[in-house]
């Protein structure tokens, strides 16, 4: 998997959510989710919704 380029706060949130979904341990997942919550606090509802959709799609592809 290539290293993602983070060009916006939404990209960072998408990555944090992806990591929360695909983390190998519950502890790692919780840490990524805590970061995602911090990032989302300053974002619009639409940006958060978009990041969630993309993160779920990416996780689904990786988990196949």
C-alpha positions as CSV (number, residue, x, y, z in Angstrom):
1,X,0.0,0.0,0.0
2,X,1.4,3.4,-0.9
3,X,1.7,6.2,1.6
4,X,-1.3,8.6,1.3
5,X,-0.7,12.2,0.6
6,X,-2.5,14.4,3.2
7,X,-3.5,17.6,1.4
8,X,-6.3,18.7,3.7
9,X,-7.8,18.1,7.1
10,X,-10.4,15.9,5.4
11,X,-7.6,13.7,4.1
12,X,-6.2,13.4,7.6
13,X,-9.6,12.5,9.0
14,X,-10.1,9.9,6.3
15,X,-6.8,8.3,7.1
16,X,-7.5,8.3,10.9
17,X,-10.9,6.7,10.3
18,X,-9.4,4.1,7.9
19,X,-6.8,3.3,10.6
20,X,-9.5,3.0,13.2
21,X,-11.4,0.5,11.1
22,X,-8.4,-1.6,10.0
23,X,-6.2,-1.4,13.2
24,X,-4.8,-4.8,14.3
25,X,-5.7,-4.3,17.9
26,X,-8.6,-2.6,19.9
27,X,-6.0,-0.3,21.5
28,X,-4.7,0.9,18.1
29,X,-8.3,1.4,16.9
30,X,-9.2,3.4,19.9
31,X,-6.1,5.6,19.5
32,X,-6.9,6.3,15.8
33,X,-10.6,7.0,16.7
34,X,-9.5,9.5,19.3
35,X,-7.4,11.3,16.7
36,X,-10.3,11.2,14.3
37,X,-12.6,12.8,16.9
38,X,-10.1,15.6,17.4
39,X,-9.8,16.2,13.7
40,X,-13.6,16.1,13.1
41,X,-14.3,18.6,15.9
42,X,-13.2,21.5,13.6
43,X,-14.7,20.3,10.4
44,X,-18.1,20.7,8.7
45,X,-20.7,17.9,8.8
46,X,-20.3,17.4,5.1
47,X,-16.5,17.0,5.3
48,X,-16.9,14.5,8.1
49,X,-19.6,12.6,6.2
50,X,-17.4,12.5,3.1
51,X,-14.4,11.3,5.0
52,X,-16.4,8.5,6.6
53,X,-17.7,7.3,3.2
54,X,-14.2,7.2,1.7
55,X,-12.6,5.5,4.8
56,X,-15.3,2.8,4.7
57,X,-14.7,2.2,1.0
58,X,-11.0,2.0,1.4
59,X,-11.3,-0.4,4.3
60,X,-13.7,-2.6,2.4
61,X,-11.1,-2.9,-0.4
62,X,-8.3,-3.8,1.9
63,X,-10.3,-6.3,3.9
64,X,-11.4,-8.3,0.8
